[in-house]
Amino acid sequence: MVASACAAAAVTGRRKVASKAGRTIAAGENGTMCGRFTMTYPDARLLALALGIEAADLVDWTPRFNLAPTQAHFIVVLRGEDRHVLPARWGLVNEWGTDANGAARTINARAETLSERPSFRNAFEQRRCIVPADGFYEWEGTRGERRPYWIHRRDGGLLLMAGLYEYWQPRPGVRECTFTIVTREANATVGRLHNRMPVIFDDAQADEWMFARTPPARLQELLRAAPEGGLQLRAVSRAVNRVENEGEELLEPAAEQARLF
C-alpha cells in the first residue's frame, strides 16, 4: 500500500538531485535518461483500474507532474497472479548500501548489461517490477536555453516502464524500497532528443517481465521487443527544469517551440 507517509514524501520530501557550484542540477542536464517523469492521473480509482490493482493500494494518491530522482513514487510487482503496489524511492540502493548518496546515479539501468553489472544483476534475476508513468521528459538545446519536451502516448494511456527494485536499511530496523528504470536504445521518435529511452511494455509483456519464473532468454527477448510506436512529443514550459516545480501547468504546450516535430 502506498502509505500516507510515502505520499507526503513525494510532495514535501523532495531531495535535490545534485549540486554544482551551489546550483541544483535538473535530471537530464547531465545526459541522464530517463531523468524525470510524470504520473498525472487525477482519479486513483481509474489509475488502479488501468494498472490492474486494488484501489485501496493507492490511498492518498497525488498526481505528479515533475517526478525527479530520489523522490518517492510507487512500483507494481507480481505476487502469484496478482499485481500489488510497493511504495519506493527512485534511485536504486543495494541491500549492502550504507547510504543513499549514490542513488541519483542509479536511476537508470541499461537493458544491454543488466546481467553483468553487480549493482543490477541480483535485482534483474529476482526483483523485477513495473514503474507506472504517463509520460517522461527529455530536453533539447544548450545550457540556459534548454527546452523540455513531454513524451507520452498519443492515446493518453499509461507507460508501463521496466524496472528493478531493491531494499536497503537507511537506519537500523527500517527497510526502504528503491527502484531503477531500465533503458534501451531510443526509437525514432525519442531519438530526436536522446539516444536512450525507457523500456516500455504492453500489459501482457509487463506480467511476463514481473513473473518470477520467466526464463532469462525470454527476459532478454522482452527487452528487445518492447513496443516502439505510439509516442509523441510536446514542447512544454521551461518551469519543468526546476525540480521543485509541480502542477498541471507544466504540461501546457510551450508558447514557442524550439523545433516542430
C-alpha positions in Angstrom: 0.0 0.0 0.0 1.2 3.5 -0.8 1.0 4.8 2.7 0.3 8.5 3.6 3.9 8.9 4.7 5.1 7.9 1.3 2.6 10.2 -0.4 3.7 13.1 1.8 7.3 12.4 1.0 6.5 12.5 -2.7 5.1 16.0 -2.3 7.0 17.6 0.5 10.1 15.5 1.0 11.8 16.1 -2.3 15.6 16.0 -2.3 18.0 17.8 -4.6 19.1 15.7 -7.5 22.7 17.0 -7.5 24.5 20.2 -6.7 27.2 22.0 -8.7 28.6 25.4 -7.9 25.7 25.9 -5.4 23.0 25.3 -8.1 20.5 22.5 -8.2 21.0 20.5 -11.4 18.0 19.1 -13.2 17.9 15.5 -14.0 18.6 15.1 -17.7 21.0 18.1 -17.7 24.0 15.7 -17.4 22.8 13.3 -20.0 20.8 11.0 -17.7 17.9 9.2 -19.4 15.2 8.7 -18.2 15.7 11.6 -15.6 12.2 12.9 -15.0 8.7 11.6 -15.5 5.0 12.2 -14.8 2.1 10.2 -13.4 -0.8 12.7 -13.7 -4.0 10.5 -13.4 -6.2 12.6 -11.0 -8.5 9.7 -10.1 -7.0 6.9 -8.0 -9.8 4.5 -9.0 -9.2 5.0 -12.7 -5.4 4.6 -12.2 -5.9 1.4 -10.2 -8.2 0.0 -12.9 -5.7 0.8 -15.6 -2.9 -0.9 -13.6 -5.0 -3.9 -12.6 -4.5 -3.3 -8.9 -6.8 -2.6 -5.9 -7.9 1.0 -5.5 -7.0 0.7 -1.8 -3.4 0.3 -2.8 -3.4 4.0 -3.9 -4.6 5.6 -0.7 -3.6 9.3 -0.6 -2.7 9.2 -4.2 -1.4 12.6 -5.5 -0.8 13.2 -9.2 2.8 14.1 -10.1 3.9 16.4 -13.0 7.6 16.5 -12.4 8.9 13.5 -10.6 12.7 13.6 -10.1 15.4 11.2 -8.9 15.4 10.3 -5.2 11.8 11.3 -4.8 9.1 8.8 -3.6 6.8 7.1 -6.1 5.4 3.5 -6.3 6.1 0.4 -8.3 4.0 -2.6 -9.3 5.1 -6.2 -8.6 3.6 -9.6 -9.2 2.7 -11.9 -6.2 1.4 -15.1 -7.6 -1.0 -14.0 -10.3 -1.9 -10.7 -8.7 -0.4 -7.3 -9.0 0.5 -5.3 -5.9 1.9 -1.9 -5.2 5.0 -1.1 -3.2 6.0 2.4 -2.1 9.5 3.0 -3.4 12.1 5.8 -3.9 13.7 6.5 -7.3 17.4 5.6 -7.3 18.4 2.0 -6.6 20.3 1.4 -3.4 21.6 -2.2 -3.0 21.0 -4.1 0.2 24.6 -3.8 1.1 24.5 0.0 0.8 25.3 2.1 3.8 23.9 5.4 2.5 21.9 6.7 -0.4 24.5 9.2 -1.7 24.8 7.5 -5.0 21.1 7.0 -5.6 20.9 9.7 -8.2 23.4 7.8 -10.3 21.4 4.6 -10.3 18.1 5.9 -11.5 18.6 4.1 -14.8 19.9 0.6 -15.8 21.0 -0.2 -19.3 19.0 -3.2 -20.7 22.0 -4.5 -22.5 24.1 -5.0 -19.3 21.6 -6.0 -16.6 23.0 -9.4 -16.2 26.6 -8.1 -15.9 26.5 -5.1 -13.6 26.9 -6.0 -9.9 24.5 -3.2 -8.9 21.7 -4.6 -11.0 22.4 -8.3 -11.5 20.6 -9.7 -8.5 17.6 -7.5 -8.9 17.4 -8.5 -12.6 17.2 -12.1 -11.5 14.9 -11.8 -8.6 13.2 -8.3 -8.3 11.7 -7.1 -11.5 8.9 -4.5 -11.4 6.9 -2.1 -13.4 7.3 1.7 -12.9 4.0 3.3 -13.8 4.0 6.7 -15.6 2.0 8.5 -18.2 5.0 10.5 -19.7 8.6 11.4 -19.3 10.7 14.4 -20.2 13.7 15.0 -22.4 15.5 18.2 -23.3 16.8 20.0 -26.4 19.1 22.9 -26.7 22.2 24.3 -24.9 22.5 25.0 -21.2 20.4 28.1 -20.3 18.2 27.6 -23.4 17.1 24.1 -22.8 13.6 23.3 -23.9 11.8 20.4 -22.1 9.6 18.0 -24.1 7.0 15.8 -22.6 7.0 12.4 -24.3 3.7 10.5 -23.9 1.3 8.1 -25.6 -0.9 9.5 -28.3 -3.9 7.9 -26.7 -3.1 9.3 -23.2 -2.6 5.8 -21.8 -0.1 4.6 -19.2 3.6 3.8 -19.8 4.5 0.5 -18.1 8.2 1.1 -17.8 10.5 -1.8 -16.9 12.1 -1.5 -13.5 14.2 -3.3 -10.9 13.9 -2.9 -7.2 16.0 -3.5 -4.0 15.6 -3.0 -0.3 18.2 -1.4 2.0 18.3 -0.2 5.6 18.7 3.6 5.9 18.8 3.1 9.7 18.5 0.1 12.0 15.2 -1.6 11.9 13.9 0.4 8.9 13.7 -1.0 5.3 13.3 1.2 2.3 12.4 0.0 -1.2 14.2 1.7 -4.1 14.0 1.3 -7.8 15.7 2.0 -11.1 14.2 2.4 -14.6 15.5 0.1 -17.4 16.5 1.9 -20.6 17.2 0.8 -24.1 18.3 2.4 -27.4 15.8 5.1 -28.4 13.2 4.7 -31.1 12.9 7.2 -34.0 10.5 9.5 -32.0 12.6 9.8 -28.8 15.9 9.6 -30.8 15.3 13.2 -32.0 16.1 14.2 -28.4 18.2 11.5 -26.8 19.8 8.1 -27.7 18.2 6.3 -24.8 14.6 5.7 -23.7 12.8 3.6 -21.0 11.8 0.1 -21.9 8.1 0.2 -22.2 5.8 -2.9 -22.2 2.3 -3.6 -23.1 0.1 -5.2 -20.4 0.9 -8.8 -21.3 4.6 -8.2 -21.5 4.6 -6.4 -18.2 3.3 -9.5 -16.5 5.9 -11.7 -18.2 8.6 -9.2 -17.0 7.4 -9.4 -13.4 6.8 -13.1 -13.3 9.5 -14.8 -11.1 9.9 -17.9 -13.4 10.2 -16.1 -16.7 13.4 -17.7 -18.3 16.4 -15.4 -18.8 16.3 -15.8 -22.6 12.7 -14.6 -22.6 13.5 -11.6 -20.4 16.1 -10.6 -23.0 13.5 -11.0 -25.8 11.1 -8.8 -23.9 13.8 -6.1 -23.5 14.4 -6.2 -27.3 10.8 -6.5 -28.3 9.3 -3.6 -26.3 6.7 -1.6 -28.4 8.2 1.2 -30.4 5.3 3.2 -31.7 2.5 5.3 -30.3 4.6 8.0 -28.6 4.5 11.8 -29.3 6.5 14.8 -28.2 5.2 18.1 -26.8 7.3 21.2 -26.1 6.3 22.3 -22.6 7.1 25.0 -20.1 10.7 25.6 -19.1 9.4 25.6 -15.5 9.9 21.8 -15.7 13.6 22.5 -15.5 13.4 23.2 -11.8 12.7 20.1 -9.8 10.7 22.0 -7.1 8.0 23.0 -9.6 4.9 20.9 -9.8 1.4 21.2 -11.3 -0.6 20.6 -14.4 0.6 24.0 -15.9 3.9 22.4 -16.5 2.4 20.3 -19.4 0.8 23.2 -21.2 2.2 23.5 -24.7 5.0 25.9 -25.0 4.2 29.3 -26.5 7.2 29.0 -28.8 8.7 25.6 -29.7 12.4 25.0 -30.3 11.6 22.8 -33.2 8.4 21.4 -34.7 8.1 17.6 -35.0 
